Amino acid sequence: MNQSWIVEELNTSEEKIVAKAKSKETKDYLHTLKPAGQMLADSDRETFVYLLEDEEAFAHLRFTTSTWETLAAHREQENEVVLVLEHDDGNVEITLDQFWAEIGYLVENIKGNNNYGEDMVQAVENMFFK
């Protein structure tokens, strides 16, 4: 099963950032998810994709450009990032391991690298390298 969620909201505090996404998958399935500690760039959608894994496949957590301003503002603090998958039967929380290291690696790699496409490079540079 290859699932994907879009982070719809980021809430910040001094201790952590809470990334919220809605889920229709079963709560039993959500409890099988583990952080993979890896992030990819989807340059076609101008999105950072954090990988979660279950017993069979990877699942994608997408951070669109609408979340980047908050991420850029908190990047230096490296607060814990916690995903809250909102479900009708109750929420499931997952701490996103290696989140800041992966963001840092991606934005540094994308900066000036037109292999990601001009729009992605410009979006990253405008947000993370002001």
C-alpha positions in Angstrom: 0.0 0.0 0.0 1.5 3.4 -1.0 -0.3 6.1 0.9 0.2 9.8 0.7 -0.9 12.7 2.9 -0.6 16.5 2.6 0.3 18.5 5.7 -2.6 20.9 6.0 -1.4 22.8 9.1 1.7 23.4 11.1 1.4 24.4 14.7 4.5 25.6 16.5 5.6 26.0 20.1 8.9 26.5 21.8 9.4 22.7 22.1 8.0 21.3 18.9 6.3 21.7 15.5 3.1 19.7 15.0 2.3 18.8 11.4 -1.4 17.9 10.9 -2.8 15.8 8.1 -6.2 14.1 7.7 -6.4 10.4 7.2 -9.1 8.0 6.1 -6.9 4.9 6.5 -7.7 2.5 9.3 -6.2 3.4 12.7 -4.6 -0.1 12.8 -2.8 0.7 9.6 -1.7 4.1 10.9 -0.2 2.4 13.9 2.1 0.4 11.6 3.8 3.5 10.2 7.3 4.3 11.3 9.5 7.3 10.3 12.0 6.4 7.6 14.2 9.4 8.5 14.4 10.3 4.8 13.1 13.2 2.7 12.8 13.6 -1.1 12.0 16.5 -3.3 9.0 16.4 -5.7 10.0 19.2 -8.0 7.0 18.8 -10.2 4.7 19.6 -7.3 7.2 21.9 -5.5 6.9 19.6 -2.4 9.2 18.1 0.2 8.2 14.4 0.8 9.0 12.9 4.1 9.0 9.1 3.9 7.2 6.9 6.4 7.3 3.1 6.1 5.0 0.3 7.0 5.7 -3.4 6.8 5.4 -3.5 3.0 6.1 -0.1 1.4 6.8 3.6 1.9 4.1 6.2 2.5 4.5 9.9 1.6 4.0 12.9 3.8 4.0 16.0 1.6 5.1 19.4 2.7 3.8 21.9 0.1 5.2 25.4 -0.3 2.4 26.7 1.9 4.3 25.1 4.9 7.8 26.2 3.9 7.7 29.7 5.5 7.1 28.0 8.9 9.8 25.4 8.2 12.3 28.1 7.2 11.6 30.2 10.3 12.2 27.2 12.6 15.0 25.5 10.7 17.8 26.8 13.0 16.0 25.8 16.2 15.6 22.2 15.1 12.6 21.6 17.4 11.1 18.1 17.3 8.6 17.6 14.5 5.6 15.5 15.2 3.0 14.3 12.7 -0.5 14.1 13.8 -2.7 12.0 11.5 -6.2 13.1 12.3 -8.7 10.2 12.2 -12.3 10.0 13.2 -11.5 7.3 15.7 -8.7 9.3 17.3 -5.4 10.8 16.2 -2.1 8.9 15.7 1.2 10.7 16.4 4.6 10.0 14.8 7.8 11.8 15.6 9.6 12.5 12.3 13.2 11.4 12.9 16.0 13.2 11.1 13.6 15.9 9.8 15.9 18.9 10.1 19.0 17.1 8.8 17.0 16.0 5.7 15.5 19.4 5.1 18.9 21.0 5.4 20.4 18.5 3.0 17.6 19.0 0.5 17.6 22.8 0.4 21.4 23.0 0.2 21.3 20.4 -2.7 18.5 22.2 -4.5 20.0 25.7 -4.2 21.4 26.7 -7.6 20.8 23.1 -9.0 18.6 23.4 -12.1 18.2 19.6 -12.2 15.3 20.2 -9.8 13.7 22.6 -12.3 13.8 26.4 -12.3 10.5 26.8 -10.4 11.6 24.5 -7.6 15.0 26.1 -7.3 13.5 29.6 -7.2 10.9 28.6 -4.6 13.5 27.0 -2.3 16.0 29.9 -2.7 13.2 32.5 -2.0 12.0 30.8 1.1 15.2 29.3 2.7 17.9 31.6 1.5 16.4 35.1 1.9 
